[in-house]
Amino acid sequence: MFVFGPLPDNPTDDVASELDKEAVSALAGLYTLARAGHAILSSIEAIATRHNLTPAQFRLLMVLRFVHPQGAPMSQVAESLSIRAPSLTELVGSDGDLFVRQGDASDRRQVILTASTEGNRRLDRALPEMAAHAVSLRDRLAATWDTLIPGAEHLFDEVPKEKS
């Protein structure tokens, strides 16, 4: 079987003798979704890398820009990203030039996170390319885009959400 990363062409061959036909079919569908997700993430990673960002850094900068433009406590940002606070701390520490941590004047236990000038600069440079990529993908998938996106969003309701 497989775990994330580049996936073999047909992993269901390996389990066909162990599972019934319906389970193999369902597994093939799940595998196809995983492959599609890997392809999308790989394309995002390539764009982020060209702008000296990791996909996680890009995602955090997007959350800070569009969800918490004035900054927010680290715990709230972690919640917005659906990750645990220690994972966010590690991400913020991955490049000290991208993020600013400041103590909260009203609650000294809180640390407020914002994007730095450099973080905003890199995001500003990456956003047009990322947007062009999204538009191109949408245009190439025009016939199925309007059912694909709501179907994918429905998955969020069906698949348990776990923090990394």
FIFIDREN-333454 format. One record per atom (N, C-alpha, C): residue in one letter; x, y, z. Coordinates in steps of 0.001 Angstrom, whole numbers, padded with zeros to 6 digits, always signed. Atoms other than C-alpha are relative to their C-alpha. Example, Ala and Ser with C-alpha at 12.3 -4.5 7.8 and 13.67 -1.06 7.14 Angstrom:
BEGIN
a+000890-001190+000000a+012300-004500+007800a+000900+001200+000000s-000820-001190-000060s+013670-001060+007140s-000770+001090+000730
This chain:
BEGIN
m+000836-001186+000000m+000000+000000+000000m+000878+001245+000000f-000723-001256+000135f+000973+003639-000138f-000263+000903+001194v+000201-001123-000899v+001384+006598+002113v+000210+001212-000901f-000062-001175+000850f+001513+010180+000864f+001326+000125-000722g-001149-000190+000855g+003977+011236-001777g-000346-000505-001375p+000289+000537+001329p+004310+010112-005365p-000584-001403+000142l+000751+001228-000196l+001872+007259-005702l+000117-000905-001217p-000069+000927+001131p+002026+004109-007842p-001251+000116-000868d+001112-000143+000931d-000261+003882-010882d-001263-000722+000447n+001192+000741-000375n-002608+001200-009552n+000234-000821+001263p-000258+000710-001249p-002254+000281-005875p-001076-001027+000332t+001094+000907-000334t-005578-001558-005874t+000289-001423-000456d-000373+001360+000418d-004000-004516-007696d+000525-000809+001179d-000607+000683-001142d-002138-005351-004496d-001033-000495+001015v+000989+000373-001004v-005312-005559-002422v-001221-000714-000590a+001171+000597+000650a-007743-007027-004970a-000311-001398+000534s+000247+001348-000513s-007272-010515-003545s-000433+000024+001475e+000327-000098-001417e-007860-009265+000024e-001359+000639+000276l+001229-000748-000216l-010989-007139-000447l-001039-000347-001057d+001043+000253+000997d-014345-007468-002172d+000022+001103-001061k-000001-000896+001156k-015058-005706-005458k-000433+001423+000384e+000484-001322-000417e-016993-002839-003820e+001080+000758+000782a-001058-000639-000789a-014171-002138-001353a+001160+000425-000891v-001088-000346+000924v-011580-002204-004137v-000387+001230-000813s+000481-001157+000759s-013700+000250-006160s+000048+001273+000854a-000031-001150-000899a-014083+002577-003171a+001440+000423+000282l-001410-000287-000240l-010357+002323-002447l+000616+000688-001214a-000509-000625+001223a-009601+003196-006083a-000450+001461-000068g+000480-001380-000016g-011780+006315-005744g+000753+000854+000995l-000748-000724-001025l-010075+007341-002534l+001430+000259-000459y-001349-000132+000533y-006710+006734-004152y+000063+001099-001058t+000038-001033+001034t-007699+008926-007116t-000058+001383+000635l+000056-001276-000711l-008634+011736-004722l+001359+000349+000615a-001325-000234-000596a-005278+011329-002934a+001003+000425-001067r-000910-000374+001103r-003407+011466-006259r-000280+001418-000477a+000361-001353+000427a-005342+014594-007286a+000493+001021+001026g-000488-000890-001050g-004558+016206-003930g+001509+000157-000056h-001456-000061+000103h-000892+015329-004334h+000419+000863-001187a-000327-000799+001184a-000849+016858-007827a-000212+001489+000276i+000282-001405-000332i-002438+020089-006576i+001055+000536+000959l-001003-000453-000970l-000098+020310-003588l+001373+000149-000633s-001292-000099+000693s+002911+019679-005833s+000076+001278-000823s-000006-001227+000802s+001887+022548-008111s+000095+001236+000901i-000099-001103-000955i+001393+024865-005114i+001414+000094+000561e-001368+000018-000531e+004753+023783-003710e+000980+000605-000996a-000908-000530+001017a+006489+024601-007002a-000087+001525-000066i+000162-001461+000039i+005030+028119-007055i+000568+000621+001268a-000516-000538-001257a+005778+028726-003377a+001529-000015+000016t-001461+000131+000017t+009344+027485-003844t+000649+001081-000859r-000555-001063+000859r+009915+029962-006685r+000035+001343+000721h+000045-001250-000764h+009118+032678-004137h+000619-000174+001390n-000744+000267-001222n+011322+031202-001418n-000914-000206+001201l+000953+000355-001057l+008366+029888+000609l-000280-001491-000061t+000540+001356-000003t+007220+026472+001687t-001520+000125-000157p+001465-000082+000062p+003563+025608+001065p-000623+000380+001348a+000531-000332-001329a+002959+025824+004829a+000201+001480+000316q-000245-001427-000215q+004556+029275+005003q-000961+000840-000838f+000935-000698+000882f+002458+030397+002029f-001397-000006+000618r+001334+000142-000607r-000705+029090+003721r-000123+000890+001242l+000025-000834-001196l+000164+030829+007000l-000046+001477-000378l+000023-001397+000438l+000885+034104+005210l-001378+000380-000557m+001347-000250+000519m-002474+033807+003419m-000992+000188+001159v+000893-000122-001154v-004269+033273+006749v+000244+001325+000717l-000292-001264-000669l-002475+036232+008292l-000477+001190-000835r+000435-001106+000864r-003320+038422+005283r-001522+000117-000050f+001425-000061+000311f-006939+037467+004734f-000941-000378+001153v+000841+000385-001131v-008235+035986+008003v+000314+000862+001224h-000437-000770-001170h-006206+037879+010621h+000912+001151-000431p-000873-001059+000533p-004946+041045+008882p+000632+000895+001072q-000566-000813-001082q-004353+042813+012205q+000880-000838+000928g-000707+000910-000887g-002566+039791+013671g-000992-000662+000938a+000870+000742-000911a-003984+037317+016147a+000867-000826+000942p-000742+000886-000903p-002962+035203+019131p+000386-001291-000728m-000503+001224+000639m-000927+032166+018106m-001030-001113+000078s+000995+001070-000146s-003639+029855+019453s-001135+000168-001012q+001066-000267+000963q-006246+031507+017229q+000470-000275-001429v-000554+000269+001340v-003987+031320+014157v+000117-001502-000209a-000093+001460+000099a-003314+027633+014854a-001369-000596-000281e+001378+000466+000229e-007072+027088+015038e-000428+000274-001434s+000353-000351+001380s-007538+028878+011702s+000657-000932-001013l-000740+000902+000887l-004955+026558+010135l-000322-001469+000255s+000308+001374-000428s-006375+023438+011850s+001262-000789+000317i-001213+000665-000460i-002990+022642+013343i+000153+000262+001492r-000273-000191-001428r-001704+022323+016892r+000970+001157+000189a-000865-001141-000309a+000045+025247+018540a+001489-000327-000151p-001431+000287+000191p+003459+023454+018660p+000402-000068-001481s-000292+000030+001433s+003244+022888+014893s+000103+001415-000555l-000070-001396+000436l+002551+026584+014382l+001296+000640+000480t-001247-000553-000529t+005476+027509+016626t+001182-000435-000851e-001066+000511+000864e+007737+025298+014521e-000035+000684-001370l+000139-000649+001299l+006380+026804+011298l+000480+001445+000053v-000413-001395-000151v+006875+030364+012539v+001519+000090+000145g-001451-000001-000181g+010428+029495+013548g+000775-000463-001218s-000689+000530+001178s+011194+027965+010142s+000674+001079-000828d-000629-001132+000680d+012031+031405+008745d-000315+001244+000811g+000179-001141-000897g+012504+034221+011218g-000283+001308-000707d+000239-001234+000741d+012201+036819+008446d-001461+000191-000409l+001355-000067+000545l+008570+036034+007595l-001067+000435+000993f+001045-000198-000994f+006722+036467+010860f+000522+000826+001173v-000334-000797-001180v+006647+038779+013869v-000877-000484+001146r+000715+000376-001224r+005687+037616+017360r+000177+001122+001007q-000046-001050-001011q+004775+040234+019928q-000893-000395+001160g+000838+000236-001159g+003468+039983+023447g-001259+000840-000065d+001277-000719-000046d-000153+041018+023931d+000016+000886+001241a-000046-000946-001121a-000287+044138+026091a-001082-000284+001042s+001095+000231-000936s-003628+043141+027631s+000057-001375+000662d-000116+001353-000572d-002754+039459+028259d+001417-000496-000268r-001421+000306+000179r+000926+038772+028796r+000261-001467-000333r-000164+001412+000345r+000349+035020+028291r-000136-000236-001499q+000260+000132+001431q-000683+035596+024673q+001162+000560-000820v-000959-000496+000983v+001676+036009+021738v-000787+000287-001274i+000703-000417+001208i+000303+037941+018765i+000924-000227-001199l-000765+000311+001203l+001447+036765+015343l-000471+000862-001155t+000269-000747+001227t+001646+038961+012259t+001033-000388-001043a-000992+000179+001065a+003385+038758+008912a+000971+001170+000067s-001003-001066+000041s+006618+040712+008683s-000068+000712-001353t-000110-000700+001286t+007407+043179+005923t+000506-000956-001066e-000541+000981+000953e+009441+040438+004240e-001032-001061-000345g+001048+000982+000263g+006611+037922+004625g-001048+000555-000945n+000974-000640+000889n+004174+040356+003029n+000574+000214-001396r-000641-000200+001300r+006665+041109+000242r+000007-001301-000808r-000019+001285+000706r+007087+037417-000628r-001404-000439-000399l+001372+000356+000336l+003341+036829-000474l-000492+000845-001173d+000399-000884+001095d+002746+039853-002731d+000557-000483-001337r-000612+000490+001243r+005129+038354-005281r-000568-001352-000419a+000509+001337+000322a+003661+034828-005061a-001473+000001-000399l+001450+000012+000218l-000048+035721-005125l-000414+000076-001471p+000436-000047+001405p-000338+036725-008800p+000251-001314-000739e-000289+001280+000656e+001335+033507-009943e-000949-001088+000504m+000905+001000-000563m-000785+031410-007576m-001417+000207-000554a+001332-000298+000535a-003962+033171-008764a-000091-000394-001467a-000005+000377+001416a-003012+032688-012431a-000061-001514-000147h+000033+001469+000011h-002408+028999-011725h-001415-000494+000302a+001351+000405-000368a-005831+028698-010066a-000981+000256-001147v+000878-000328+001126v-007575+030435-012979v+000244-000964-001154s-000334+000935+001081s-005746+028243-015486s-000580-001387+000270l+000536+001309-000367l-006729+025089-013632l-001523-000006-000115r+001452-000101+000115r-010331+026234-013349r-000438-000012-001461d+000362-000058+001417d-010415+027023-017076d+000181-001349-000693r-000234+001318+000607r-008944+023639-018024r-001009-001036+000476l+000986+000928-000546l-011489+021871-015820l-001423+000563-000096a+001262-000738+000088a-014379+024097-016906a-001226-000904+000029a+001172+000868+000103a-016736+021229-017692a-000372-000635+001341t+000284+000678-001271t-016427+019717-014204t+000242+000869+001233w-000377-000856-001132w-015259+022626-012023w-001180+000268+000936d+001152-000374-000817d-018754+023588-010843d-000580-001156+000808t+000415+001133-000838t-019423+020071-009543t+001166-000503+000846l-001191+000467-000712l-015861+019268-008499l+000195+000746+001316i-000274-000802-001200i-015463+022128-006012i-001056-000237+001087p+000976+000316-001061p-018797+021642-004163p+000145-001434+000510g-000207+001384-000441g-018113+017897-004112g+001174-000108+000950a-001172+000010-000882a-014693+018479-002603a-000331+000668+001335e+000379-000671-001244e-016168+020913-000061e-000886-000888+000864h+000848+000937-000742h-018721+018267+000917h+000855-001020+000767l-000907+000930-000687l-015794+015999+001828l+000386+000504+001386f-000379-000555-001300f-014905+018378+004665f-001022-000343+001075d+001043+000360-000958d-018236+017550+006282d+000033-001493+000326e+000051+001463-000139e-017745+013801+005832e+001257-000620+000581v-001278+000540-000482v-014078+013276+006665v+000336+000682+001316p-000333-000620-001295p-013127+013792+010313p+001206+000927-000123k-001059-001008+000033k-010961+016863+010797k+000939-000256+001169e-000990+000208-001047e-007766+016190+012708e+001103+001025-000154k-001080-000984+000018k-005090+018678+013642k+001334-000707-000107s-001346+000579+000156s-001509+018014+012613s+000941+000505+001065
